[in-house]
């Protein structure tokens, strides 16, 4: 399942990101790819230690903490420090599956990749091609969102980035280790939490059925979840 989350960054933030990234020192994106991915990857990225990347990374993480739908859908136990990518005409990323574990840049351990995320930073009309293509069950989903919006999908899926034909595809990407590793259980919890939020608007916080349903949600989360 692919979850699209609109306006993770607002227009002013996106404009500021563009200004900072325009003068950044881009490098070969294969530096952060696993063996299989490196064979398929052709793009540019910012180094983890780049000062522009560090400043914008902090802003992305703050936006994710404040976004209720992201928190509900991902149930993030840990987020890999966001990276920034640039695709120019002719560049693409062939079909691949993300590595199951990613070593953390600070050497403190590794992160299990339960979810992959692409935060689109370029206006979709400003570049041709460049769709994120995810094999979702028996079908393919082609995703090209407005600048500031996020696509969240299971890291177990085959996915690719279509060749850019003109313009530049600018994006931020990262991985999430969820408290609930199983995608089907995460989907059920998301449906349940969204229903609770909708019901709360109708009956208020003190309704007995709402209290019981909220308790059932947290007990399921306690049963299925793990911090490791």
C-alpha positions, -999 to +999 in steps of 0.1 A: +000+000+000+012+035-009+002+063+013+003+098-001+007+126+025+002+161+012+019+193+024+045+178+047+064+210+037+046+242+029+053+264-001+077+287+017+097+257+030+099+242-005+111+276-019+138+278+008+149+242+001+153+250-036+174+281-028+197+261-006+200+230-028+207+251-060+241+259-046+248+225-030+278+202-038+261+172-055+280+139-059+275+105-075+244+089-058+259+054-060+279+062-029+250+054-007+236+024-026+239-013-018+254-037-044+222-044-063+210-008-062+243+006-073+240-013-106+207+004-113+213+038-098+221+069-118+215+102-100+232+128-078+230+131-040+243+153-012+269+137+011+255+130+046+279+155+062+272+183+038+262+214+058+232+221+035+220+186+039+223+187+077+203+219+080+175+208+057+175+173+072+166+188+106+138+207+090+124+176+074+125+156+106+107+184+125+080+184+098+076+146+101+072+148+139+044+173+135+026+154+108-002+133+123-009+112+092+028+103+089+030+094+126-002+073+124+008+055+092+045+048+099+045+044+137+082+054+135+105+039+160+135+054+141+140+074+109+172+071+088+187+106+085+170+120+053+190+122+021+186+145-009+187+134-045+188+151-079+179+135-113+188+154-145+177+145-180+186+109-189+191+098-152+170+072-136+170+044-109+162+009-122+140-017-105+153-027-070+144-036-035+159-015-007+184-032+016+168-048+047+191-029+070+209+004+066+240+012+087+235+046+105+259+073+093+270+080+129+281+044+134+257+038+162+241+007+146+217+000+118+181+006+110+156-020+097+139-006+066+102-013+071+091+017+050+106+038+023+097+074+018+101+100-010+094+136-003+090+154-036+106+188-038+101+198-074+069+210-090+057+180-111+051+203-141+088+214-140+102+181-152+093+152-175+093+116-164+109+109-130+078+091-116+083+068-086+070+035-099+061+009-072+050-026-079+019-028-056+007-064-056-001-073-093-001-037-105+023-008-109+016+025-092+032+056-108+036+084-083+045+120-090+033+143-062+033+180-057+063+197-042+062+192-004+042+160-005+054+125+006+049+090-007+053+063+019+054+026+009+067-008+022+105-012+016+098-048+006+083-037-028+101-035-061+103+001-072+121+024-096+124+060-107+115+065-144+141+083-166+138+121-164+133+135-199+136+172-192+140+195-162+153+183-128+137+159-103+146+171-068+136+149-038+143+139-002+143+103+007+147+081+038+137+049+055+116+042+086+119+014+112+084+010+125+073-001+159+052-026+139+073-044+113+044-063+096+029-042+068-006-059+070-008-051+108+003-015+102-024-011+076-051-025+101-038-001+128-039+028+104-075+021+095-084+017+131-067+049+142-083+069+114-117+056+124-110+066+160-101+101+149-133+104+128-154+090+157-139+114+182-151+144+161-186+130+163-189+118+199-162+136+219-134+123+240-155+110+268-177+086+249-174+051+264-173+032+231-145+056+219-125+050+251-129+012+246-119+013+209-088+035+217-078+010+244-082-019+219-060+000+194-032+005+220-035-031+232-030-043+196-001-020+192+014-034+224+008-069+211+023-064+177+048-037+183+085-038+192+111-011+196+138-033+181 
